[in-house]
Amino acid sequence: MSIRVRSLLVAWAVVLTPQMTLAQSIDTVAALVPAPLGYASVVEEARRLVIADQAERGYPGIAIAVSVDGETVWSEGFGYADLEHRVPMWPSAKFRVGSISKSMTAAAAATLVEAGRLDLDVPIQRYVPSFPEKAHPITARQLGGHLGGIRHYKGDENLINEQYDTVSEALLIFAADPLEHPPGSEFLYTSHGFNLLSAVVEGAAGEDFLTYMRHAVFRPLGMGDTVADHVAPIIAGRTSYYVRDDAGQVVNAPWVNNSYKWAGGGFLSTTEDVLRFANAHLGDEYLSREARRLLFAEQRNAAGEGTGYGLGWFVDTGDDGRRLLFHAGGSIGGTSLMIMQPETGVVVVGLINLSGAQNGVVRDVLRLFVGAADMTTSES
């Protein structure tokens, strides 16, 4: 019996025995895309890591996908997309990817720069004349690097449950507020800053943000399962969302409406779509080398200090001295991580349908596959 068929039978067995507790069943439900033979052993080791991590931390479900040099070598779901109905987690499940949306927005901005339609270093009012001028001018480059001085969420703003019909309407949440610091002087992580960047994208593109994202990012990259997290439509494959209560129990997440922050954290996607997106940044077919350098060059503050962030991407160095490019995301009912090591061509995406979940296992999986890729290279 194949691994895939055995997994399907196990999944159905759990669906038909709802009296099982989460702890009893969480490590038995797995849906997978079979791995190439060359990576079979490392996949099994990675599976054991994920199963153990899920059993220890008790998150409802996780989907994880890995590619090496653009080839998907592992894609699998563990646990549940919906606990109440015992719906198994599949690689095709759509999660709230949170701030990975920022990297997607940065890609849209890069296409406009390449087309000569967006200047990152002029005041943003050239593209968003309705946004009030502040004590100091703000540029799109600063917004994309969290250096613009725009504040992050205040109070319970990440729990907003109101519909915003346009990007411009959502800017009113913070448009009248003073800057937190002069632009360029400090790194301050801010989703509102990326919401403002999406208005810049609209102005430069001459069409609304979501339409341009479809035209310039999702369709060209074959990301057919990446959509805005609209609350009303039925979206096939969308996971349920969970949080922990004060007692640490997994409960349904509060109802939120993310229409105020598409660019800052409002997209739904799958592990395999995010994998496609990341891989598009490892070659020249989608974005030129110059455009990718724009995204991945670490920005610096006015004092010349590195921020650890480019334009829509965190940049770091791993323990082995090689470069890491990544973005994590935290949303109501979602925890996400997209991470890649360009030198070996290894990309790992892990998505969890629980707020505040620890996702260190995704980095552990990266290390396993980087080791396997190194070994393959040395043997060839």
Buried (B, 14 or more C-beta within 10 A) or exposed (E): EEBEEEBBEBBEEBBEEEEBEEEEBBBBBBBBBBBEEEBBEBBEBBBEBBBEBBEEBBBBBBBBBBBBBEEBBBBBBBBBBBBEEBBBBBBBBBBBBBBBBBBBBBBBBBBBBBEEBBBBEEBBBBBBEEBEEBEBBBBBBBBBBBBBBBBBBEEEBBEBEEEBEEBBEBBEBBBEEEBBBBBBBBBBEBBBBBBBBBBBBBBBBEBBBBEBBBBBBBEBBEBEBBBBBBEEEEBEBBBBBBBBEEEEEBEEBEEBBBBBBBBBBBBBBBBBBBBBBBBBBBEEEBBEEEBBEBBBEBBBBEEEEEBEBBBBBBBEEBEEEEEBBBBBBBBBBBBBBBBBBBBBBBBBBBBBBBBEBEBEBBBBBBBBBBBBBBEBEEEE
